Structure formats: C-alpha cells, structure tokens
Amino acid sequence: MQPQTRPNALAQRDLLGIDGISPGDVTTILDLSESYVALNRNAQKKSDVLRGRTLILLFFETSTRTRTSFELAGKRLGADVINISVASSAIKKGETLIDTAMTLNAMHPDVIVVRHPDAGAVRLLANHVNCAVINAGDGSHEHPTQALLDALTIRRHKGRLDGLRVAICGDILHSRVARSNILLLSMMGSQVRLVAPSTLVPPAIERLGAEVFHDMRQGLEECDIIMMLRLQAERMQGTFVPSTREYFRYFGLDEAKLAMARPDALILHPGPMNRGVEIDSSVADDITRSAILIQVELGLAVRQACLDLLGREPETA
C-alpha cells in the first residue's frame, strides 16, 4: 500500500520556515502525512515515489530524531540517501558554506535537508543550489517540520487546530520549535500562550500573536495543549535561571500544575527531554495524556510528505 493520490505540490521550491507558507500548504502537508501514517503501520512500508531521486542530509548540529526520521523517510520513499559527516568534511578544513553549497549543487541532488547552528544559514545555502532545500533547524530561528508534526499530532487528537488554547512552556528565547509553532498554530486559528520566566522570553514576541505569562499555573489555565521545551544550555551565554531545581519548582510540568489545564489536555515535547528539569517523569510517561512518542511516529510521516511534495520530478503538462 502507498498513497494513491497526491495533492498539488507546494507553490514554493523550498521549505525554509513556516513564515512563508500558507494555511493551504499546511493542510496539504498534513493531509498527505495521514496517508504515510497508514503506510508506516503496514508490514510493507516502502514506496517508490522518489525512486531515482537523490537526498542529501547535511547536519552541522547533532540530531537523533530529526536526522533519523529524514533518513528513514527518504529510504522508505525509494530515494538514494547520502549522509554527509560535517566533522570529517571539507567544511572543517575551512570551506565556506557557499562553497559547500556550490559543490553539492554540482552533483545535481534533488533535495538537501540542512540543520545549522546559525539563523539564516539554511536560506543562504538554498540561494546557491538548484534543488529543493528543507530546513531541519537553523539556530534559534525556525524548525518547520517539527511544527508540522506537532500540528498533525494535535489535529489527530483534537480533530482540529482552530479554536484551541495552546501553552508553549519553557525556553522560548532559544527555541526554533517555539517560533515555528507560534507562527503555524496562530495561522491555523489556535490561541497561543507562552509560559516562561522573563529571562527566557524574546523581546516583543507578542508581535507574533502570542500572549505571555510568567506564572505557569495561570498560563496553563483551561489549556487544551501543553507543549514543553527543554532548557537549551548549549545556546546560553550567561545565567538565565538560578538553578534547574528552582526552575522545575516554578516552570516544570508536574501533576499539580497540569491540574490547571483542561482535564483532556494533551502533553507534547519535541525532545530530547530533561526529566526533572522541565517535565516530571510521571507526566511525561502518562499514556492517557502524553503524546511525546506519538510525535516521533508522526514526525516520520510528516517528513515523508514534505519529501514527496518537494522531491518528486516536476510533472510535465
């Protein structure tokens, strides 16, 4: 079994961020993802929609979930998948990002998936290649496929995205996941709340349409979705919280704070989790409320859908 019908491909060549795609694009990706969820649950999981196409994974940062799911997605669609080890590449010998892009472009790949520690680096690379580029996370800027898989998780559990109250809690300042989710969920009609200490909230973030809370119990009141984020210590220069113990006391999700949300509130986390820092194990492992492992499953389907829409050979009239 494989998807029998394919929606029209996205209007743009690349997927560099949620900022730049339409609600219709989001719906197209999520609807196609549903067919890949079904395919992945079959004994026969392979498709040939990208047979003869070449996918390059170029990750300048370490990754488990995103890189593995993109690799598996490409292989299940029949693509030739190339992993480039940045640690042993010419990049480590002083080659610039633009030179790297031009070198890869000369090999005529069909899709390049890029993760980079600097905001804007993926767009820079995309400007120097002729193939589709998918942003797998650039600095604190965006992580579009994570927001898409979060949206699919929410839609499958709640039946809709519009009219929901969503709380995104934790290190908003350093989180590309938070930014992409704010953009996507607001665009699709959700009411987005940000819950964090003042030191971890970007200036003027309200301009994106989110409401900011510095008291977690107040921020979680009557919420349908709770999305927890980890403290990104690797991006922090200086002290943003007094201690992880105190952070958990005030901003870690435990049973007492969870009680402020709606009784059927869904718990999400993009991973990796820091148990006892931003989330208590009893909450993270609650199979009646937590969709954290389901997010991983749906992430594969979303990345298959994105590769399908952007990686196929253009159809001729």
N, C-alpha and C positions, 0 to 999 in steps of 0.2 A: 504493500500500500504506500502511496505517496500523494501529495497534494494534487488533485485533479484539475483545479482551476487556479490561475494565478492572477491576482489583481494587477492593474496597470502599475508599472514601475514608478518609483518616486520621481518627482519632477526634477530633482537635483541629482547630480552625479555622485556626490559625496554625502556622508552622514558625519558632520563635524560637530553638531550640537543640536539640542532641542531648539535653541534660538535659531530659527531659520527654516523649520519645518512647520507644516500646517496641521490643524486638528484632523483633516482628512488623511494626511500622511500617517499620523499616529494610529488612526483607526485601521488603515490599510495594513500597517505592520502588525498590529495586534491581531487582526482577523486572520492574516496568513500564519501568524505564530500558532494559533489554535490548531491548525492542521498539522503543524510539526509536533505539537504536544502529543497528538494522537499517533503520529508516525513513530515517535520515540518510544511509545509504550508497546509497540508491536515487536514480535520476535525478529522480523525483518525490518531493520531501521534505515537501510541505505536507499538513497535516491541518486539519480544521475543528472539532475538539473544543471550541475556545474561541471559535468564531465568535459575534460579538455581545457578547463579554466585553471588559472594559477593564482593561489592566495599566498601572500607573504605576511607573516606575523613579525612585527618589528617592535619589540618591547624594551624601552630604555629603563623601565622600572620593573621590579619583581612583581609577579602576579600568579595566583593559583586559579581562582575561579574564572576570571575573565579570559586569561590566555588558554586555559584548558578547554573552556567551552567554545571559544572561537576555533581552536584546532579541531575539536571533535565535530563542530558544526560543519566546517569545510570538508572534512573527510566523509561525513555522512551524506553530503550533497555531491560527492564524487569529484571534488576539486583536488588538484595537486597542491599540497600544503607545505610551505617552506618556513621553518623557524630560523630566524637569524639571531644568533647569540651576540648581543651587543658587547658583552665582556671580552670577547675574542675577535671582534670585528675591527675594520679599519677606523671606525669611529673612535676607538680607544687609542688609535695611533695619531689622532689629530684631525681626521677628516671632518669637514663641516656637515651640518645637517643637509644643506642644499646639495653638496657634492654627493652625499649618500643618496638623496632622493633622485638625483640625475643618474647615478649609477644603477639604481634599481629600475628606473624607468627604461634604461637602455635594454633591460632584459624582457621588456614587454609583459609585466604581470597584469592581471585583470583586477585584483583588489589588494590593497595594502591596509592592514589593521595596525594602528600605531598607538602605543602608550608612551608618554613623555612627561618628565617632571616639570616642564616649563609650560605655562599657559600660552597658547597661540602657536606652539611648535608644530602641532599636527596640521593646522591650516597652512603654515609656511611650507611644510613638506608637500601638501596637496597642491599648492600653486606651482610645483615644479615636476609634477608627474601627469601622465595622460590617462591613468586608470582611476578607478573609484578608490576613495580613502575613507576608512571608518575610524572615528576617534574612540579609542578604548580608554580614554582618560588623559587629560593634559593639565598637569599641575592642579591648582585649585579651581580651574575654570569649568570644565564640563565632563560628564561621563554619560553620553546619551543612551547607550544600550542598557545601562543599569536603571535609568529612569523608565525606560520602556518595559523592562521586565518587572519592575515594581508596579507599573500601571497594569500590566497583564495579571499579576498576582491579585491586585486589588479588584480588578474587574471580574475575575473568575470567582472571587469570594463574595463580592457585594453586588454583582450584576450590573454595575455602573461605575462611572467616575464622577459624574456631576452630582453636586449636592452633598458630597461627603466632607466631613471635617477631619483633616489630616494634621497630625502633630509630628514635626521633624525635630528630633531632640538630640542635643549633644554639640559636637564641634562643628558648628555651621561655618565658622570662619575659614577653615582649611578644607572644606568638603566640596569636591566637584559633584558628588552624588546629590548633596542638598540643593545646589544651584540648578542642576538639570531637573530634579524633581519639582522644585518650586515652579519652574517655567512650564513643565509639562502638565502638572496637576492643576495649576491655575488656569492654563489654557483650556483644559478639558472640563472646567466647571467646579473643581474642588475648592474648598476653603482651606488655605494652608496656614498653619501656625508654626512658628519657630520657637523652640524652648531651649534656652541655654543661658549660662552666665554672661554678663555683659562683655567680658573679655573675649568671648568666643562667638560674638555676633558681628558680621561685617557692617561697616558704616552704611547707612542709607539702604539697607537691604529691603526695607518696606516698599521701596520703589518697584520691586518685582511683584508686589501684590500680596505679600505675606504679613501676618500680624505677629509681633514679637512679644514673648513672655519670658520673664526671668524667675518666675515661680512655677515649678514643674506641676504641682498639683492644680494650680489654676489653669495652666496651659493644656493639661490633659482633660479638663472637664468636658464631658459629653463628646469626646472624640471617637470617630469610627475607626481610625487607623493611627497607629503609633509606630513611627519609623525611628529607630535608634541608630546613632552614629558613634563610632569609636573616637577617642582622643588621638589625633594624628601627631604623635610626638615627633615623628621624623620631619615634620614640616614646621615645628615650633622652634622659634629662636627667642628664648626668654621664658619666663614663668607666666602661664595663663591660668593655672588653678593652684591653690595652696598645696593640695595633696590629692592623690587618687582616692584615698579613704574619704576625705571630706567631699570630693566631687561626687562619689557614689551616694553619700548621705543625702545630698540635695538634688542631684540630677541623674542618679542611677535609677533604672526602672526596676522596681520591686513590687510585691503584691499590694502594698499599701498605696503606692502612687497609681498603680494600674486600676485600683478600685474607683478612681475619679473618672475614668473613661467609661464609655458605654459598655454594658455587660458583654456585648458581642464584638468588642474592639479587636482588631487584627493587629498582631505584632510583626514588624518587619525589621530586618537588619541586613545591610549589604555585605557584611563580613569583611575581614575577619573580626570575630567578637573578642572583646576583652571582658571576660566574665568577672563580676565583682567590681568592675570599674563603671561601665555604662549600663550593664544589664545583669540581673541576678539569674543564676542558673535555673531556679525554679520557674521563672517566667520564660526564659529562652527555650526550655525543654517542654513547655506545656503544649501538648499536641492539640489541645482544643482552642488555643489562642494564637500560637506561634506559627508563622508561615515561612520561617527562615530557610528550611531545607527545600520547601516548595519553590522558593525564589531561585534556588540553584537549578532545579529542574527546568523551570520556565525560562531561565536565562539562556539555556542551550537553544530552546525553541525560538526565542526572540532573535538570537544571533544567526540561526539558520534562516529566518525570514529576511533579515537585513542582507545577508549574503546573497540570498535568492533574488531579491529585488534589485540589488546593485551590481551583482556579479555576473548575471547572465549575458550572453552575447546579445547585442541590440537586435530587436526584431525588425525585419525589413518589410516595407509595405508591399 
